Amino acid sequence: MQTEQRAVCFKPTQAVLSFEKNIYKVNKVLSQKLSTLIKEFPVKDVKGVLSRKISSIAFDSREVKDGDLFIAIHGFKENGSKFVNDAIARGASAFMTEMPIKEISGLKLDQDKVTAVCVEDCRRALAYVGAEFYGRPSDKMNVFGVTGTNGKTTVTYILDSIYKVKNERSGIIGTINYCYGDTNLEASMTTPESLDINRMLCEMNRRKIRQCFLEVSSHSLVLKRVFGMRFSVGIFTNLSRDHLDFHGTLDDYKEAKKRLFRDNHVEKSVINIDDSVGREI
């Protein structure tokens, strides 16, 4: 008698770990020189030495530890440069900001201890530097990026089930959870920040997991969370009127979805051409 095989990522008996509290446990601490991390990334200004060692990267000043690089991305309400002084007080050895260094309020920069870097776009910097820090993990595995108004979660779970039936290890990053191997993290958002994606992909590589199925939301595309990533396959499901509170217009929403294929190296594409936007892609 043939037994039924069930290939699922989430097991009810598994403890679901809080992503915010446990993401920093996912990878072993790495260390690289700042000069190496930004070697090919354009910078506008530098104060201090670029040979400084970076032990980790943070985009939330509250998570900064000794030796970290703090990248002051803009949030929905606050300019990240507002938190530079807090990051330095917590031990940051370097920071990146879009605001001119001399214009940061209350900054007393000791260049013997801290290096300041000014860039055009901190979100692009976070994506680029994070990928460099973690060894450009998307280049070393098959990442399937799934975007569209509906069906992202379903597609990622179908793909994950197919690979598990084939006894091939895979991971999921999406709306329900971030799951790979015996790690199951509760999802804080559909597509996490670029730094967290690269950290998890790096850990998947370390565990010999060669496939990752990643939900790519329109918000994440606008916020450059997958900027510059390599995708083995890019998948577009559909587009309907949704999320206009964030995008403003349907045309802006369409353009956001197209960014997956425009702003990244996508080797193969699977497009729903029954959808009018799919035909445009």
PyMOL commands that set and color helices and strands:
alter all, ss='L'
color gray80, all
select helices_A, chain A and resi 19-25+34-37+61-63+80-89+101-103+122-133+137-140+152-165+194-206+218-222+244-247+250-262+276-280
alter helices_A, ss='H'
color red, helices_A
select strands_A, chain A and resi 17-18+32-33+45-47+53-54+56-58+68-71+94-97+115-118+142-147+170-173+177-180+183-186+211-215+230-236+265-271
alter strands_A, ss='S'
color yellow, strands_A
deselect
rebuild
show_as cartoon
